[in-house]
């Protein structure tokens, strides 16, 4: 039997001795640890690598933990986050949670509690991901209208006005959902890839083109044109359904 994968925890903390202790405890609990004592290198790592959880101190030499989480959110890098700090001020706790933090642990703390809190957040994060079809669509999302058709995320299916149905793959569904949410605006190729595959995905433009061809073919097969989904050369695409183009 294959061993369960060890979750990767990124620890951002400027106290070197505390980093060593946290690393030892988390590794003993079956986790991998990547640690930094500054925000900047942690951000660079998370821009290019997946992490299961971020354990983040608030007070760091180059920026605050709030600053780092804000920048991650701005770049659509969503990592479950537990703030770890010596500051017990209620206002800071509320601010951290409202920014999207998942928990808040005040120093000093017991390592048993730290491990338990991390495991609780990991379970919640895994539960949310269970519904994901793509980065931008979940099986529990309701159906949506698209050029006279009805797209059903729960069934991975398009129902056409002629009564016909067509099964679609996850990526085609993600593309349709992104177009439906961005009517009348230019969509870059990178934006569309990040929306459907995720910001860390290594997807080539040619692969995106192949999925778009599948989407167009499904509509043409059922007598509908996707001419309003146009290529913007050198940039990406624009989706302008008749009568719904974004007004200047």
C-alpha positions as CSV (number, residue, x, y, z in Angstrom):
1,X,0.0,0.0,0.0
2,X,1.1,3.5,-0.7
3,X,1.8,5.8,2.2
4,X,-0.4,8.7,2.8
5,X,1.1,11.9,1.3
6,X,2.6,14.2,3.9
7,X,1.0,17.7,3.8
8,X,3.4,20.6,3.2
9,X,3.3,23.3,5.8
10,X,5.0,26.6,5.0
11,X,6.1,28.3,8.2
12,X,6.9,32.0,8.2
13,X,8.5,33.0,11.5
14,X,11.5,35.1,12.4
15,X,12.5,33.4,15.6
16,X,15.0,30.8,14.5
17,X,14.8,28.6,17.6
18,X,11.0,28.6,17.4
19,X,11.2,27.5,13.7
20,X,13.4,24.6,14.7
21,X,10.9,23.5,17.4
22,X,7.9,23.9,15.2
23,X,9.6,22.0,12.4
24,X,10.5,19.1,14.7
25,X,7.0,18.8,16.1
26,X,5.3,19.0,12.7
27,X,7.6,16.5,11.1
28,X,7.0,14.1,14.0
29,X,3.3,14.5,13.3
30,X,3.8,13.4,9.7
31,X,4.1,16.7,7.9
32,X,6.7,18.3,5.7
33,X,7.9,21.8,6.5
34,X,9.3,24.6,4.4
35,X,10.4,27.5,6.6
36,X,11.2,31.2,6.0
37,X,12.1,34.1,8.3
38,X,10.9,36.8,5.9
39,X,7.8,37.4,3.8
40,X,9.5,37.9,0.5
41,X,11.1,34.5,0.0
42,X,7.9,32.8,1.3
43,X,5.9,34.7,-1.3
44,X,8.3,33.6,-4.1
45,X,8.0,30.0,-3.0
46,X,4.2,30.1,-2.9
47,X,4.1,31.7,-6.3
48,X,5.7,28.6,-7.8
49,X,4.8,25.8,-5.5
50,X,1.7,24.2,-3.9
51,X,1.4,24.2,-0.1
52,X,-1.3,22.6,2.1
53,X,-1.1,25.3,4.8
54,X,0.6,28.5,5.8
55,X,1.6,29.1,9.4
56,X,2.2,32.8,9.5
57,X,3.6,35.1,12.1
58,X,2.2,38.6,12.2
59,X,5.4,40.5,13.0
60,X,8.2,39.9,10.5
61,X,11.3,42.0,9.5
62,X,10.3,42.9,6.0
63,X,6.5,43.1,6.2
64,X,3.6,42.0,8.4
65,X,1.8,38.7,8.1
66,X,-1.3,40.7,7.0
67,X,0.7,42.1,4.1
68,X,1.8,38.7,2.9
69,X,-1.7,37.3,3.1
70,X,-3.1,40.3,1.3
71,X,-0.5,39.9,-1.5
72,X,-1.3,36.2,-1.8
73,X,-5.0,36.9,-2.2
74,X,-4.3,39.6,-4.8
75,X,-2.4,37.0,-6.8
76,X,-5.2,34.4,-6.4
77,X,-2.9,32.2,-4.4
78,X,-5.3,30.6,-1.9
79,X,-3.5,28.7,0.9
80,X,-5.3,27.8,4.2
81,X,-3.6,30.1,6.8
82,X,-3.2,30.0,10.5
83,X,-1.8,33.2,12.1
84,X,0.8,32.6,14.8
85,X,1.7,35.6,17.0
86,X,2.5,36.9,20.4
87,X,-0.2,39.6,19.9
88,X,-3.4,38.7,21.8
89,X,-5.3,41.9,20.7
90,X,-8.8,41.0,19.7
91,X,-8.8,43.5,16.9
92,X,-5.9,41.8,15.2
93,X,-7.6,38.4,15.5
94,X,-10.7,39.7,13.9
95,X,-8.7,41.5,11.2
96,X,-6.8,38.2,10.4
97,X,-10.0,36.1,10.2
98,X,-11.8,38.7,8.1
99,X,-8.9,38.8,5.6
100,X,-9.4,35.1,5.0
101,X,-7.3,33.5,7.7
102,X,-8.5,30.2,8.9
103,X,-7.4,30.3,12.6
104,X,-5.3,32.3,15.0
105,X,-2.9,30.9,17.7
106,X,-1.4,33.1,20.3
107,X,2.1,32.5,21.7
108,X,2.9,30.7,24.0
109,X,1.1,27.6,22.8
110,X,1.3,23.9,23.3
111,X,2.6,21.9,20.3
112,X,-0.2,19.4,20.7
113,X,-2.7,22.2,20.2
114,X,-0.8,23.5,17.2
115,X,-0.8,20.1,15.5
116,X,-4.5,19.7,16.3
117,X,-5.4,23.1,14.9
118,X,-3.4,22.5,11.7
119,X,-5.1,19.1,11.2
120,X,-8.5,20.7,11.8
121,X,-7.9,23.4,9.1
122,X,-6.5,20.8,6.7
123,X,-9.7,18.7,7.1
124,X,-11.9,21.7,6.4
125,X,-9.8,22.6,3.3
126,X,-10.0,19.1,1.9
127,X,-13.7,19.1,2.5
128,X,-14.2,22.2,0.4
129,X,-12.0,20.8,-2.4
130,X,-14.2,17.7,-2.6
131,X,-16.8,19.7,-4.6
132,X,-14.3,21.2,-7.1
133,X,-14.7,20.2,-10.7
134,X,-12.1,22.8,-11.8
135,X,-10.5,25.7,-10.1
136,X,-13.6,27.9,-10.8
137,X,-16.5,25.4,-10.8
138,X,-18.0,23.1,-8.2
139,X,-20.4,20.2,-8.5
140,X,-22.8,22.1,-6.1
141,X,-22.9,25.2,-8.3
142,X,-26.3,25.7,-9.9
143,X,-27.0,25.5,-13.7
144,X,-26.4,28.6,-15.8
145,X,-27.7,29.8,-19.1
146,X,-25.2,30.1,-21.9
147,X,-26.3,31.3,-25.4
148,X,-29.7,29.7,-25.0
149,X,-28.4,26.4,-23.6
150,X,-28.4,25.3,-20.0
151,X,-25.1,24.2,-18.5
152,X,-25.3,21.8,-15.6
153,X,-22.0,21.6,-13.5
154,X,-23.4,18.8,-11.4
155,X,-23.9,16.6,-14.5
156,X,-21.1,17.9,-16.7
157,X,-23.7,18.4,-19.3
158,X,-25.1,21.0,-21.7
159,X,-28.8,20.9,-22.6
160,X,-29.5,22.5,-26.0
161,X,-32.7,24.3,-27.1
162,X,-33.4,21.4,-29.6
163,X,-33.7,19.1,-26.6
164,X,-30.3,17.5,-27.2
165,X,-27.7,17.0,-24.5
166,X,-24.0,16.9,-24.7
167,X,-21.5,15.6,-22.0
168,X,-18.5,17.9,-21.5
169,X,-15.2,17.5,-19.8
170,X,-14.2,19.4,-16.7
171,X,-12.0,21.9,-18.5
172,X,-14.6,22.7,-21.1
173,X,-17.1,23.3,-18.3
174,X,-14.5,25.6,-16.6
175,X,-14.0,27.6,-19.8
176,X,-17.8,28.1,-20.3
177,X,-18.2,29.2,-16.6
178,X,-15.4,31.8,-16.9
179,X,-16.8,33.2,-20.2
180,X,-20.3,33.4,-18.6
181,X,-18.9,35.4,-15.7
182,X,-16.9,37.8,-17.9
183,X,-19.2,39.0,-20.6
184,X,-18.0,41.8,-22.8
185,X,-14.5,42.1,-21.4
186,X,-11.1,41.0,-22.8
187,X,-9.9,37.8,-21.2
188,X,-6.2,37.1,-21.5
189,X,-5.1,33.6,-22.2
190,X,-3.2,33.4,-18.9
191,X,-6.2,34.6,-17.0
192,X,-8.4,31.9,-18.5
193,X,-5.8,29.2,-17.8
194,X,-5.4,30.4,-14.2
195,X,-9.2,30.5,-13.7
196,X,-9.7,26.9,-14.9
197,X,-6.5,25.1,-14.1
198,X,-5.2,27.2,-11.2
199,X,-2.4,29.7,-10.9
200,X,0.3,27.1,-10.5
201,X,-0.7,25.0,-13.5
202,X,1.9,24.4,-16.2
203,X,-0.5,24.5,-19.1
204,X,0.5,25.5,-22.6
205,X,-1.6,27.7,-24.9
206,X,-1.9,24.8,-27.4
207,X,-3.7,22.7,-24.7
208,X,-6.1,25.6,-24.1
209,X,-6.8,25.9,-27.8
210,X,-7.6,22.2,-28.0
211,X,-10.3,22.5,-25.2
212,X,-11.7,25.6,-26.9
213,X,-12.0,23.6,-30.2
214,X,-14.0,21.0,-28.3
215,X,-16.4,23.6,-26.9
216,X,-17.0,25.1,-30.3
217,X,-17.5,21.7,-31.9
218,X,-20.2,20.8,-29.2
219,X,-22.2,23.9,-30.1
220,X,-21.8,23.5,-33.9
221,X,-22.9,19.9,-33.6
222,X,-26.2,21.1,-32.1
223,X,-26.8,23.9,-34.6
224,X,-25.5,26.9,-32.5
225,X,-22.6,29.2,-33.4
226,X,-20.0,30.5,-31.0
227,X,-19.0,33.4,-33.3
228,X,-19.5,35.8,-30.4
229,X,-16.6,34.1,-28.6
230,X,-13.8,35.9,-30.5
231,X,-10.0,35.8,-30.5
232,X,-8.2,39.0,-29.6
233,X,-5.0,38.5,-31.4
234,X,-1.9,38.6,-29.2
235,X,-4.0,38.9,-26.0
236,X,-6.7,36.3,-25.6
237,X,-10.5,36.4,-26.1
238,X,-13.7,38.3,-25.7
239,X,-17.2,36.9,-25.3
240,X,-19.9,39.2,-26.6
241,X,-23.3,37.5,-26.8
242,X,-25.8,39.5,-29.0
243,X,-27.4,42.3,-27.0
244,X,-25.1,41.7,-24.0
245,X,-21.8,43.4,-25.0
246,X,-20.4,45.5,-22.3
247,X,-21.1,49.2,-22.9
248,X,-18.3,51.7,-22.9
